[in-house]
Amino acid sequence: MKCQYHPIYRNCRVCGKPMERDVVRNCVLSPSPPPPVPVISERTKALREARAVIHEHAKMTWNAGLTERSDGITDVLVDFDLKFPEARE
């Protein structure tokens, strides 16, 4: 199985190892089963809405050609996901 590049987190979607955009390599790990679906609380809903706003802003700046700004916003999104993993869908 080949590694699959994740453009936001800059790592493999399967094994999680850091990687660059054009790297082709074999994955060492097989995909893990998805975690159980938790009950969605009001806090989680609010965090998901905030994440969606950050994500949409990153996409808009990327599409507008503001690469450096988009990279900065993407870094904020990564930090947000690390701090609030329950906000990821």
VEXFI-508248 format. One record per residue: x, y, z of N, C-alpha, C in turn; residue in one letter. Coordinates in steps of 0.1 Angstrom, whole numbers, plus 5000, padded with zeros to 4 digits. Layout:
BEGIN
XYZXYZXYZA...
REM end
This chain:
BEGIN
500849885000500050005000500950125000M500550224992501350354991500850455001K501750545006501350645015500450745007C499550805014498650905008498851035015Q499251135007499651265013498351345017Y498351395029497251485034497751625033H497151715025497651845022497651945034P496651925043496652015055497651975065I497751845069498551805080499951765075Y500151765062501451735056502051605061R501151505061501651375065500851265058N501151145060500451035054499051015061C498050995053496650975058496550835065R497450745061497350605066498250585078V499550605077500450585088500850705096C500550825091500750945099502150995099G503050935091504450985091504451115083K505351215087505451335080505951305066P505451385056505951365042505751495034M506451505023506351615014505351585003E504951684996503851674986504051564976R505251564970505551474958506251344962D506251304975506951184979506051064976V506750954971506050834969506750724977V506050654986506650554994505650454998R506150335003505250235008504950265022N503650245026503250255040503750135048C504150155060504550045069503249995076V502350075079501250045087499950025078L499049935082497849925075496850025082S495750065075494850165081494250105094P494150195104493450145116491950165115S491250085123489750105122489350245128P488250295123487850425128487450425142P487650525150487250525164485650525165P485150485176483650485178483150635177P481950645172481350775170480850825184V481350935189480950985202479651065200P478951085212477851175212478251315211V477551385202477951525199477351625209I478151695216477651785226477551925220S477052025227476952155222478352215221E479252185230480652225229481252175216R481052055213481651995201481052055188T479752085188479152155177479752295175K479952365186480552495185482052495180A482752395185484152375180484152345165L483252255161483152225146482852345138R481952425143481552545135482852635134E483552655145484752735145485752675135A485952545136486952485127486452505112R485252495109484752515096485052655091A484852755100485152895096486652905092V487552855101488952855099489352785086I488752665084489052595071488552665059H487352725059486852795048487752915045E488252985055489053105053490453065047H490952945051492152895045491952865031A490852805027490552775013490452895005K489752995010489453125003490753195000M491653205010492953275008493853194998T493753054998494552974989494053004975W492752994973492153024960492353164954N492553254964492853394960494353414956A495153314958496553324955497453374966G496853384978497553434990498253324997L499253264991499853134996500353145010T501153255013501753265026500753285037E499653365034498653385044497853255046R497553175035496853055036497652955044S499052945042499852855050499752895065D499753025068499653065082498253025088G497253035080495952995085495852845087I496452775077496552625078497252585091T498352655094499052625107498152645119D497352745119496352765129495352655130V494952605118493952495118494552365123L495852345120496552225126496652235141V497052355146497052375161495652355167D494652405161493252395165492952245166F493252165156492952025156493651945167D494951985169495651925180495151955194L494652075196494152115209492652065211K491952055200490552015201490251905191F490751785193490551675184489051635182P488251665191486851635189486151725179E486851825175486251915165486351865151A487251775149487451705135486251615133R485851605121484651515118485151385112E
REM end
